Amino acid sequence: MTVLDALTAAVDPAALHIGAAISDDYAHDEALTVAAVRPAFVAAPSSTAEVAALLAVAAAHAMPVTARGSGTGLSGACTPTAESLVISFERMNAIIEIDTENFVAVVQPGVTLAQLDEALAPLGLVYPVYPGEYSASLGGNVATNAGGMRAVKYGVTRHQVLGLEAVLPTGEVIRTGGKFVKATAGYDLTQLIIGSEGTLALVTEATLRLYPRAPHTATVLAPFATLDVVTHAIPRIVASGVGPMILEYIDMITLSAITAHVGLDLGIPATIKDTALAYLVVMMEQTVATRLDEDVESLATQLADLGALDVYVLPGAAAASLIDAREKSFWVAKANNADDIVDIVVPRASLPDFMEQVSAIAGASGSWIAGCGHAGDGNVHLSVFQADPAVRSQVLHDLFAAGMRLGGAISGEHGIGRAKKQYFLELEDPNKLALMRRIKNAFDPQGILNPGTLLDGTVNA
């Protein structure tokens, strides 16, 4: 039986695409520096059984497999090879259950954040991971351990996933975890699969933790004279007890670009605009309006004491527009021809040191580096403008190395994928890399799942 015959038997033939019939969308994600590659096959299964059958075929023919959600990733992790079978989860998009007693949702991997939020809102519930692109799929979020602005309060994807159903590259199906928040029953396979970027197993179902949806929110914008003052203020705000849901820094250039992109005028006086080099955006939520008012008053006092030039409590529409603009910062940087965008994370108390090193690296290399970030959790997003590929590669290496020296990591939420693999393999502890390869080999001895992503293209390299 040929590969095509076997794939046709494994999945609905109408959901199998070949060669020139494959849309360009399946060849790439949103990474700026990873070239698109059209795969040999695309299959869109509708069930776990079909995913298992497809992987069994791939294993029998030693065919590389790349999983795909909505394609909104920023690291090239769903970029296939020319020989690959892409398994797209677009048809596995059902919300299987919303359990209001156990505060969990059970979803297939093709469910988008927007779809889940629409179902949860009437129930007064929320899934709190919000990486800024609501068309992103939950399966993709699990694969990359997506984070976002609300991580300072709620954490990232791995803090919200209680259990998984996943298919191994042999076609075997496993279940991990469940509708409970603690267990001491052997190795935590749920956490191992989260963030593995489709290299260990393909997730076909996720059990997610839910929370009550707070009815009252307020957004505060505070301009500061320097970025250094902003970064020193962040740990104080986190330690103050106001419990921000969002705590973001935005430099002057980025704020100007993103507000212009959405046509937003925040009404900041010219005297402040001319003086402020950086801004803090703080969003808080509460179940009771009076408690929120008290939190806002307390925060405003703290910000003034910490050196803010002024404090603005934004009206609802302006607040929503600013958060929306901040979430679109990647698209703004892309539209302005950024050569690369990275998301380094450091301990939040180390942000002042890190940003000082960023400035030094930019100056020494003749690069322009602008940015914003999830200041509350130390995740910095930097847009790098450096047209010379060799110089840019050294700049990225130096940025990643600086973050790691401070106890951070190359990526806080976008993942390694193909875009950052070179730097990951150069800078990460060789003993850790060797252990990761042994784990990869245990799950996927043939090396068929997402080869070339995260680790080397071969299992034993």
N, C-alpha and C positions, 0 to 999 in steps of 0.2 A: 504494500500500500504506500503511495506517495505521501509526502508531507501534506500536500493540499487535500488529498482524499481523507487523511486522518483528521485534519482540522475541520473539514466539512462535516464529518461524522460527529465531531465533538460539540459543535455549536450550530445554531440556526444559520443556514447558508446565507440568508439575507443579511446577517450581522457579520459576515466575513468579507473583508476587502483585500484586494491584491494589487500590487504593482502600481501602475499609473492611476488606478481608480482610488488610490488612497489620498485623502485630502492633505494639504500641506500642514494643517493644524496638528496632525499626529507626528510631525517631524521635529517639533521643538517645544520648549516652554518659553517663559519671558526673560530668560537669562540674556544679558547683553553680549556675552563673549563666547557663547557656545554655538557652533554652526549647526544648522538644521540638517537632519539626516532622514531620508524617507525610508521607512522600514519595508521589509518584504511582505508582511501580513499585518492586518489589523483585525482583531476580533472583539466584538462587544457582547460578552456573555450576559445572560439574564438571571443566572443563579449560581450558587456555590458549586453545584454539581458540574455546571458547564466550565467554571474556572478550573476545577480539579481535572476535568477531562482534557482541557487545553494544556495544562501543565504536564499531564502525563504524556501527551503527544510531544511536547517540547523536550521532555526528559528522554524519551525514546529516540529522538532525532538530534540530541545535543544542540538544540536551537535556542539562541538567546531570547530572553523575554523581558520586556519592559512594561511595567504597569503605568496607567495614565488615569488621572482624575480630570480636573478641569483645565489643566495645563497652565495654571497661574504661578507655578514655582519660579524662583529666581536664581537657581543654581545649576540648571541643566540636568537635573536628576531624572527627568522623564524623556531625555533625548535618546532615541534608540540607535542601534547600529543598522547597517544596510541589510543584514541577515535576520534582523529581529522579528519576532512576533510581538506586537503591541497589544496588550490586553487593556481595553478601554472600559471603564466602569460606568459609562454614561447611561446604560440601561438598568443598572443595579442602583436605583435611586429612590428606594422606598424607605419611609420611616416606619419601621416594623412595629414599634411600640413606644408610647409615652406613658411611663408608670409614675403617676402623681403621688403614690404612697411611698415609693422608694426613691423618688426624685431622680429618675434615670430615663434616658431615651436610648432605644436600640435602633440603629440605623445601618443601612447599607452604605458602601463606600462612595457611591455616586451622589448621595444627598449633599446639597450645597448648604453653606452656612445661612444663606438667605431663606432657603426652603425650610430649614429647621427653625429659624427664628420666627418665621411667619406662623408656623404651627404652634410654637410655644407661647407667643405673645398673648393670645386670648386666655391662656391658662395661668397667666401671671408668673410664668417661669422663663428662665433664660439659660442658654449655654454660653458661658462667659468668654470663651476664646475668640478673639476678634482680630485676625491678622491684617485687617485693612482691605481685604478683597472678598466681598460677600458671595461672589460667584465661585469661590474656592470650594472644593469638595472635602468632605470629612475624611475620606480615605487618604487624600493628599495631605491633609493636616496631620493625620496620624503618622504617615510615612516620613514627614519632615519635622515632626514635633513642633508644629507652628505655635507662634506666641502672639505678639501684638501688643497694643497699648495697655490692655487691661491686666497684663501679667504682674504689674506691681501689686495688685490686690488678689488676683485669682490664680496666678501662676500660668503655666503653659499647657499644651495639650496633654503631656504625660501626667499632669496632676488631675486631669479630668476624665481620663479613660480608665474605666474599671474592669473592662474585659474585652476580649476580641475573639472572633472566629477568623481563622487564617488557613490558607492553603500552602503547604510546603511545595518546593519545586519537584517533588516526586509525585504530586497529586494527592497526597494525604491531607486530611482536614483535621485541624486541632481547634480546641476551645480553651481559652485562658481566662482566669478571673471570673467575674460575675457581678450580680447586683449587691455587692458588699464593698466596704471600704478598707478592710484589712484581712490579711490571710498570711499564714506562715507554712504553706504547704509546698515546700520545695522551691526551685528557682522561679523567679518572677519573669515568665516568658512574655507577659504583656509588655512590661517595660523594656525588654530586650528588643522586641519588634518595633515599638514606637521609636521613630527617628532613624530607623535603619534604611530608609530611602529605597525601599523595594528590593533590597539585596538579600533578605533572609526568607521572607514569606510574603504572600499577597493577602491583605486584609479583605475579608468579604462581609464583615459585620463588626460594629463597634458598640459597646455599651458605655454611655457617657453620663457623667454626673451633671445634674441640673441644680439651679438655685432659684430662690424667689426673685422676682423682678422688682427692683426698687422703683417706686413711682415718682420719686423726686430727685432731680439732678441739678447741679450748678457747675458752671465752668468759669474759672478765673484765669485771666491773662496778666502776667507780670513782666514788664520789660526791665532789663538789667544793663548796666553800663558795659560789662565785660562777660564773656563766657566763663571766665574763671570764677567770678562771683556766683554765677548760676550753679556751676558744678559743686562748689563748696556748700551751697544752700540745700542741695538735694537731700543729703543724709539727715539734716536737721528736720526737714519737713516730714520725711518718712518716720523719724523717731518721735514726732510730736503727738501722734495719736489721732490725727484727723482722718487717717485711713483713705488716702486718695485712690480712686479707681483708675485714674489716668494721671501720669506725671511725666510730661514730655518737655524736652528742650528743643528749641528751634533757633538756628542762627538767623541773623538779620537778612542775609541774602536769600536763604531758603524761605523765610516767612514772606518776603516780598514776592518771590516767584510763585509760591503756592496760592497765596491770596489773589494774585493777579490771574492765575489760571482759572479760578472759579468765580472771578468778578466780585470779590468780597472786600468791602471797605470796613475796617474795624473801628474807624473813628479815632485813631490814635493821633494826638496832636503832633504837629510837625516838630516842635521842640523836643519831644520824646523820641520820635523817629530818628532825629538827627543825632541823638545821644546814645540810644540803645543799640548794642551789638548782639544781644541774645535775649530770648524770651523763654519764660516758663509757662506751660499750659497745664492747669490742674483741674481735673474734673472730679467731683465728689457725688456720692449718691446716698440717699437715706430713705427709710420707710416713712418717716414723719417730717413734715415740712419745717417745723420749728427747730428740730435738731439740725437740719441742713443749714438753716440760717445761722445757728450758733457755730457750726463748723466753718462756714464761709467767713464769719466775723473773726474767728480765731486764726484762720489761715491768712487773712488779709493783714492782721497785726504781725504775724510771723514774717510774712514776706517783706513788709516794711522794715522790720528789725534786721532782716537778712540782706538789706541793701537794694530792694526793688525801687526803681525810679517812680513807679506808680502802680496801682492795682486796679484792674478793671473786672467787674463781674459782668460777663457778656449776656445779653438777652438770648432767649432760647434759639431763635433763628440764626443769629450770628454765631452762637456756640456750636450749633450743629454744622454750620457751614465751615467753621474753622477746623473742626475735627474731621470733616469730610475732606477738606483741603489737605490736612496733614496726612491722611490716609492715601491721598493721591500723589504724595511727594515723589514716589518712584516714577510715575508717568511724567511728572513735570521735569524731573532730572533727565529722563529719556528724551523728552521733547526738546530739551536744551542741549542735547548731544553729549551727555556724560559718557565717558569712555568705560567706566565701570562703577558699580554700586556694591558696597560691602556692608556687612552688619556684624561688626566685632562686638564682643561682650567682655566687660571687665567688672570686678567688684565695684559697686556704685561709689564707694568711698575713694576709689582710685581714678574716678573720672577726671579730676583736675590734672593729675599727672599724665593721664593718657592723652587728653586733649592738648596739653602742652607739647607732647611728643608728636602729635599729628601736625601741629603748626610747624614744628621744626622739620619734619619730613617733607612737608609741602614746600617750604622755603628752600631747602637744600636741593630739591629735585626740579624746581621751577614748575611745580604742579599747582593746580587750584583744587582745593578740597573743601567742599561745603557740606553741611549736614544738619541732621536733627536726630532725635533718638528717644528711646524709652528710658528716660533718665532715672526713673524709679528702680529699674532693674539693671542699669549699667549697659544696656544694649544700644550701641551707637551705630547709626546709619550714615555712611559717608559716600558722597558722590565725588568720584575722582575724575578730574579733567586733565588728562595727559595723553596726547595723541601718539607719542613715540612708544611703540609696544615694549621695547626693551626697558626704557625708563619706567614705564607704568608697571611692568612686572616687578621691578626692584622696589618701587613705591609700595605695592601691595604686600610684598614680602616683608618690608620694614614695618608696615602698619600691623600686620598679623603678629609679627615677632614682638613688637612693642606691647600689644595686648596680652600675649601669652606670658611675657616677662612679669606682668602685673598680676598674674594669676587668672587671666581670662581665657577666652577661647576664640578660635578663628570665626566661628559663626554662632550667633545667639538664637537664630530662628530660621534663616533661609536654608541652612544645610550646606553640605560640602558639594554634593553632586559631581559634575564634571568641571564646573567653573573653578572651584577652589581646591580640587584634588591635589594638584602639584604642590601647593603650599602646605596642605595638610600632611602630605607624605614627607615633606622636607622638615617640617617644624615639630611634628608630634613625636612623643616618646616612642622610640623603636620597639620597646617591650610591649607597649599598649597596642601598637600596630600589629605586632606579631600575634598577640592574643586575639585581636579582632579578626585576623585572617583565619585563625584556628576555629573561631566561632562561625565565621562564614563557611568554612569547609565542612563543619558539622551539619549545618542547615542545608548547604548547597554544594555537595562534593563535586558536581560537574561544572559549577560556576556559571549556570545559565541565567540566574536572576540579575538583571541590570548590570552586566559586565561593564567595567570602565567607570562606574559610578562609585564614589567614596573611596574604594580601595583600587588596587591594580586590576587590569583586565583579566588576569588569570588567578585562579584560587591560590596557588602556591608560590606566587611571585614574591 
